[in-house]
Amino acid sequence: MSGNVTWTSENDEQLIDFVKNHEALYNIKSKEYRQAQMKQNLWNEIGITLQKSVRFILALTLCSGLGIKFSVDSESASTKCF
């Protein structure tokens, strides 16, 4: 999974739909929001579905939410916002 660093608009739609259907990932009023293991399992599930690492998805999500660019170094598999 870590070698596949392409991201498409279809991936965007899949991620958006997945998160919308799992309010534990975004709704602080949800009972499940504070259940770290449940949230990790959900991120793992979407990572498998999208064939991307959880680290990649979380970095992309964080950078996008902050309105900054996202970079991937495919050789070291590192991700960064700038």
ZIZICOR-V276277 format. One line per field, one symbol per residue. phi: phi as a letter, one per 30 degrees, with the letter a starting at -180 (. if undefined). psi: psi as a letter, one per 40 degrees, with the letter a starting at -180 (. if undefined). burial: # if it has 9 or more other ideal C-beta (glycine too) atoms within 8 Angstrom, else .. A space follows every 10 residues. Layout:
BEGIN
phi->???
psi->???
burial->???
END
This chain:
BEGIN
phi->.ddccdbcdd deddddddde dbdddbcddd ededdedddd dddddddded hbddeddddd ddddddibdb bbcddchcba cb
psi->ddegeihidd dddddddddd egededheei dedegddddd ddddddddde fiiddddddd dddddefiih ihhddefiii i.
burial->.......... ##.##..##. ...##..... .##.#..### .######..# .###.##### ###......# ..#...#.#. #.
END
